[in-house]
Amino acid sequence: MSSTDSDPVVPRRTAIGRAIRVITSPYYRYRHAKLLHSVRVGLAMIVSILATTGIHIPHGIWSSVTLLVVIGGLQHHGNIRKKAAERAAGTLLGATIGLALILQQNLFGSLWLTYVLMSVVAGICAWYAIGKGGYIGLLTAITMCIVAGHGDNLIDTGLWRTLNVLIGIVIALAFSFALPLHATYSWRYLLADNLRGCARIYMRLVDGAPFDADQQIKTFLELNARLVQLRALMPSVAKEIEAPPGKLEEIQRVHRSVLSALEIMATGALAQADAAGRAAFARQCGAESRAVRAMLLAMARGLRFGGAARFLAPKVVLARVPSRALAPHLAPELQGPYWLGERMIEQVDHLRALLLETEPNWNIERHGDPVSAAA
């Protein structure tokens, strides 16, 4: 028997298996979020067409228009219920106003009165469209025009369009909860990517490895771009996991301070030091630098896979006593980077403690989804 015959056969994952993995795995749903959202909206659209045009309900196109308005831009689960409710409320209110305009047109027969009333309603909606709850005001005005036209629609036309609007809302709300992407997962995976990036940069700086200027700029641009994305996700995350927004803000602040410390170290005296100076810096940092790298990577794995045990402090960090004393074996110009590195250790440990404290909230696959439970 040949050696190849004795090798175990690893089954290939079928296309169906890959699709199931994308659907069921939070990480793969995060990686393929746009694809899943487009499939969800596409399926909702075909259902809308079959539910209206397919059975010859007049003006069925407005069901599809309403569907796209309500669900087309909703992706993260933390925003779905709130936004969908706002959009549904605005659409229903606009349909009611549109029917009322048609009724008054039939009673008084004055198009000019209808035009004035529509303009007044549009102005009121514009007032509320700027600021909190703006979707309700905007969609009220849009739906009013869909149902009433310019006041020349017949009452049966208005009623059919109102029915189509309601059908579109129901379909949109049904599909809005199908395979949603939790903002919490996006927040976790983006933060994990940044922590891995911080670990690579930190060890490169401590070890004195050459850091090309263009590569350095590109690396920090990527890290800061993720930092901005994390900021945008925080309101949705707070709704999903019912965590105090102040805790998420503190995590964001500490994360930003770690990035700032790394950027200063990468562009300051340490970057200009000769080989002997960098070697002395590496010796002085010693076990602490390896502990910081281990902490950053452990936090990244904890965010990626869950598990509070990954956020326990290494012994070397627990044993250290923060001190402002200068390192005796370093050149004067490297005392600043060394002091900054000491403060960075404190920030990394603080970030670890914050993630450990909030782990019961953001580890939703282990502790349960508070949004789903509440629903």
C-alpha positions as a printed Julia matrix, in Angstrom:
375×3 Matrix{Float64}:
   0.0    0.0    0.0
   1.41   3.37  -0.94
   1.79   6.16   1.54
  -0.84   8.15  -0.26
  -3.36   5.31   0.16
  -2.94   5.42   3.92
  -3.44   9.16   4.21
  -6.81  10.11   5.69
  -9.25  11.53   3.21
 -10.41  15.01   4.16
 -13.89  15.55   2.77
 -14.33  18.63   0.64
 -16.88  21.09   1.84
 -19.75  21.26  -0.62
 -21.27  24.48  -1.87
 -24.29  23.87   0.37
 -21.98  23.27   3.34
 -20.15  26.52   2.67
 -23.44  28.39   2.39
 -24.66  26.93   5.69
 -21.39  27.92   7.35
 -21.75  31.49   6.06
 -25.31  31.64   7.4
 -24.7   30.07  10.81
 -21.22  31.35  11.7
 -21.22  34.89  13.15
 -17.73  35.52  11.76
 -18.61  34.43   8.24
 -21.84  36.41   8.38
 -19.69  39.41   9.31
 -17.31  38.69   6.41
 -20.18  38.31   3.92
 -22.53  40.93   5.39
 -23.2   42.75   2.11
 -23.96  39.5    0.3
 -26.4   38.34   2.97
 -28.11  41.73   3.07
 -28.51  41.82  -0.72
 -29.92  38.27  -0.73
 -32.36  39.19   2.04
 -33.63  42.26   0.19
 -33.82  40.33  -3.1
 -35.94  37.58  -1.52
 -38.17  40.2    0.1
 -38.62  41.86  -3.29
 -39.78  38.64  -5.02
 -42.22  38.0   -2.17
 -43.54  41.54  -2.56
 -44.03  41.06  -6.31
 -45.81  37.72  -5.85
 -47.98  39.14  -3.06
 -49.24  42.06  -5.18
 -48.59  42.0   -8.91
 -48.66  38.2   -8.97
 -52.28  38.18  -7.82
 -53.21  41.35  -9.72
 -53.52  43.82  -6.86
 -53.61  47.25  -8.53
 -50.61  49.55  -8.08
 -48.51  46.71  -6.66
 -45.27  48.56  -7.46
 -45.81  50.72  -4.38
 -45.5   47.65  -2.18
 -42.02  47.06  -3.56
 -41.13  50.76  -3.21
 -42.23  50.72   0.44
 -40.28  47.53   1.03
 -37.06  49.1   -0.27
 -37.59  52.26   1.75
 -38.21  50.37   4.99
 -35.57  47.63   4.82
 -33.14  48.55   2.05
 -30.67  50.38   4.28
 -31.09  48.32   7.47
 -28.28  45.91   8.2
 -27.34  45.72  11.87
 -29.75  44.12  14.28
 -29.34  46.92  16.8
 -30.95  49.39  14.41
 -33.55  47.19  12.75
 -36.38  47.39  15.25
 -36.02  51.12  15.9
 -35.55  52.16  12.28
 -38.18  49.77  10.94
 -40.69  51.03  13.51
 -39.91  54.67  12.61
 -40.24  54.0    8.89
 -43.43  52.0    9.33
 -44.93  54.77  11.49
 -44.05  57.44   8.93
 -45.46  55.38   6.07
 -48.75  54.69   7.86
 -49.11  58.34   8.88
 -48.43  59.48   5.33
 -50.98  57.04   3.92
 -53.61  58.32   6.34
 -52.92  61.95   5.38
 -53.01  61.03   1.69
 -56.44  59.43   2.04
 -57.68  62.46   3.99
 -56.5   64.76   1.16
 -58.35  62.67  -1.42
 -61.53  62.81   0.68
 -61.37  66.59   1.06
 -60.74  66.93  -2.68
 -63.9   64.93  -3.37
 -65.86  67.06  -0.88
 -64.7   70.55  -1.9
 -63.4   69.97  -5.44
 -60.67  72.61  -5.14
 -57.24  71.54  -6.41
 -55.71  74.76  -5.12
 -56.87  73.95  -1.58
 -55.37  70.49  -1.98
 -52.07  71.97  -3.19
 -51.95  74.35  -0.21
 -52.72  71.57   2.27
 -50.08  69.29   0.73
 -47.53  72.1    0.91
 -48.38  72.78   4.54
 -48.05  69.09   5.41
 -44.72  68.92   3.51
 -43.44  71.93   5.43
 -44.42  70.39   8.77
 -42.79  67.09   7.8
 -39.62  68.92   6.77
 -39.52  70.56  10.2
 -39.5   67.15  11.89
 -37.3   65.52   9.23
 -34.25  67.38  10.55
 -33.15  65.92  13.83
 -34.17  62.94  15.93
 -36.88  60.81  14.35
 -36.3   62.41  10.97
 -37.29  59.25   9.11
 -40.86  59.56  10.35
 -41.24  63.1    9.03
 -39.59  62.37   5.69
 -41.54  59.19   4.97
 -44.81  60.79   6.01
 -44.42  63.35   3.22
 -43.27  60.78   0.66
 -46.13  58.38   1.4
 -48.65  61.21   1.29
 -47.57  61.91  -2.29
 -47.65  58.2   -3.2
 -51.23  57.82  -1.96
 -52.74  61.18  -2.93
 -50.71  62.06  -6.01
 -51.22  65.8   -6.56
 -54.71  65.54  -5.18
 -56.11  64.07  -8.41
 -56.13  60.39  -7.37
 -59.48  58.65  -6.94
 -60.41  57.29  -3.55
 -60.12  53.68  -4.75
 -56.63  54.43  -6.07
 -55.65  55.85  -2.69
 -57.06  52.84  -0.88
 -55.21  50.39  -3.15
 -51.98  52.27  -2.69
 -52.52  52.32   1.07
 -53.04  48.55   1.0
 -49.84  48.13  -1.01
 -47.95  50.28   1.47
 -49.18  48.09   4.33
 -48.19  44.92   2.47
 -44.74  46.35   1.84
 -44.32  47.21   5.52
 -45.35  43.73   6.68
 -42.97  42.0    4.25
 -40.14  44.38   5.15
 -40.56  43.81   8.88
 -40.7   40.04   8.37
 -37.47  39.98   6.36
 -35.7   42.59   8.48
 -35.16  39.94  11.17
 -34.0   37.24   8.72
 -30.26  36.62   9.16
 -29.45  40.05  10.58
 -25.84  41.02  11.17
 -25.3   41.88  14.81
 -23.35  45.1   15.18
 -21.79  43.47  18.26
 -19.98  40.92  16.12
 -18.68  43.59  13.75
 -17.47  45.6   16.75
 -15.74  42.57  18.26
 -14.01  41.45  15.09
 -12.84  44.93  14.12
 -11.45  45.51  17.61
  -9.75  42.09  17.49
  -8.12  42.98  14.16
  -6.79  46.2   15.65
  -5.43  44.47  18.74
  -3.55  41.97  16.57
  -2.19  44.88  14.56
  -1.1   46.64  17.75
   0.72  43.5   18.92
   2.66  43.26  15.64
   3.64  46.93  15.68
   4.61  46.9   19.37
   6.93  43.91  19.04
   8.43  45.34  15.87
   9.2   48.58  17.69
  10.62  46.86  20.76
  12.73  44.44  18.73
  14.07  47.3   16.63
  13.0   45.81  13.27
  13.16  48.27  10.35
   9.83  49.98   9.68
   9.48  51.38   6.16
   7.87  54.84   6.19
   5.28  54.02   3.52
   4.38  50.75   5.21
   4.14  52.53   8.56
   1.72  55.12   7.16
  -0.4   52.43   5.52
  -0.53  50.36   8.72
  -1.62  53.23  10.94
  -4.18  54.36   8.37
  -5.77  50.9    8.51
  -5.79  50.9   12.3
  -7.34  54.38  12.5
  -9.92  53.52   9.83
 -11.08  50.59  11.98
 -11.14  52.9   15.0
 -13.57  55.17  13.14
 -15.72  52.18  12.15
 -15.88  51.09  15.78
 -17.12  54.54  16.78
 -19.96  54.32  14.22
 -21.01  50.88  15.51
 -21.2   51.83  19.18
 -24.84  53.09  19.27
 -26.08  49.86  17.65
 -23.89  47.73  19.93
 -25.24  49.5   23.01
 -28.82  48.71  21.92
 -28.04  45.06  21.19
 -26.15  44.1   24.34
 -27.75  46.54  26.79
 -24.33  47.66  27.98
 -23.84  51.09  29.52
 -22.71  53.43  26.7
 -20.12  54.85  29.1
 -18.32  51.5   29.2
 -18.14  51.32  25.41
 -16.88  54.9   25.36
 -14.16  54.02  27.86
 -13.08  51.01  25.8
 -12.92  53.24  22.73
 -10.9   55.87  24.59
  -8.35  53.39  25.94
  -8.06  51.75  22.53
  -7.39  55.16  20.99
  -4.73  55.96  23.6
  -2.91  52.68  22.84
  -2.87  53.53  19.13
  -1.6   57.03  19.91
   1.22  55.67  22.07
   2.3   53.27  19.34
   2.24  56.02  16.72
   4.4   58.31  18.9
   6.86  55.49  19.54
   6.99  54.65  15.82
   7.81  58.21  14.81
   9.92  59.41  17.76
  13.41  58.88  19.11
  13.1   55.1   19.12
  12.69  55.05  15.35
  15.84  57.14  14.96
  18.0   55.13  17.4
  20.97  53.08  16.19
  21.16  49.29  16.44
  22.92  49.37  19.84
  20.29  51.69  21.29
  17.42  49.57  20.01
  19.07  46.43  21.42
  19.41  48.08  24.83
  15.77  49.16  24.65
  14.69  45.58  23.87
  16.69  44.22  26.82
  15.24  46.8   29.18
  11.65  45.99  28.16
  12.33  42.25  28.56
   9.51  40.06  29.82
   7.04  42.95  29.99
   7.06  43.4   26.22
   6.3   39.73  25.7
   3.51  39.94  28.27
   1.98  42.94  26.49
   2.08  41.09  23.17
   0.51  38.03  24.81
  -2.23  40.18  26.37
  -3.06  41.89  23.06
  -3.24  38.58  21.19
  -5.24  36.91  23.98
  -7.76  39.78  23.92
  -8.02  39.47  20.14
  -8.71  35.73  20.43
 -11.19  36.34  23.25
 -13.11  38.85  21.13
 -13.0   36.5   18.14
 -14.02  33.27  19.89
 -15.36  34.37  23.3
 -14.26  33.18  26.71
 -13.51  35.21  29.84
 -10.4   33.15  30.65
  -8.53  34.82  27.78
  -8.76  38.17  29.57
  -6.93  37.17  32.75
  -3.8   39.23  33.39
  -0.39  37.55  32.87
   1.65  37.02  36.05
   4.34  39.42  34.92
   1.77  42.2   34.66
   0.16  41.34  37.97
   3.57  41.41  39.66
   4.84  44.64  38.18
   4.84  47.84  40.25
   4.24  50.94  38.09
   7.14  53.33  38.52
   8.21  56.57  37.0
  11.87  55.78  37.62
  14.15  56.11  34.62
  15.73  53.03  33.09
  19.43  53.21  34.14
  20.84  51.39  31.1
  19.15  53.5   28.41
  20.45  56.55  26.6
  18.72  59.81  27.59
  16.91  60.08  24.25
  15.33  56.64  24.8
  14.0   57.44  28.28
  10.92  59.04  26.73
   9.95  56.01  24.61
  10.58  53.75  27.6
   8.32  55.86  29.85
   5.66  55.9   27.1
   5.91  52.11  26.84
   5.34  51.83  30.58
   2.19  53.92  30.34
   1.06  51.83  27.38
   1.32  48.66  29.5
  -1.05  50.28  31.97
  -3.48  51.16  29.18
  -3.39  47.66  27.68
  -4.05  46.16  31.11
  -6.9   48.63  31.64
  -8.41  47.64  28.28
  -8.13  43.98  29.28
  -9.99  44.67  32.54
 -12.74  46.57  30.7
 -13.28  43.76  28.19
 -13.36  41.21  31.0
 -15.92  43.28  32.9
 -18.21  43.64  29.87
 -17.72  40.09  28.55
 -21.14  38.9   29.82
 -22.72  41.59  27.63
 -20.82  41.32  24.35
 -20.31  37.52  24.35
 -23.87  37.03  23.09
 -23.38  33.51  21.66
 -22.52  32.24  25.14
 -24.71  34.34  27.38
 -27.66  34.66  25.01
 -28.87  37.45  22.75
 -30.56  40.08  24.97
 -32.37  41.56  21.96
 -33.91  38.25  20.97
 -34.71  37.41  24.57
 -36.45  40.72  25.04
 -38.44  40.2   21.85
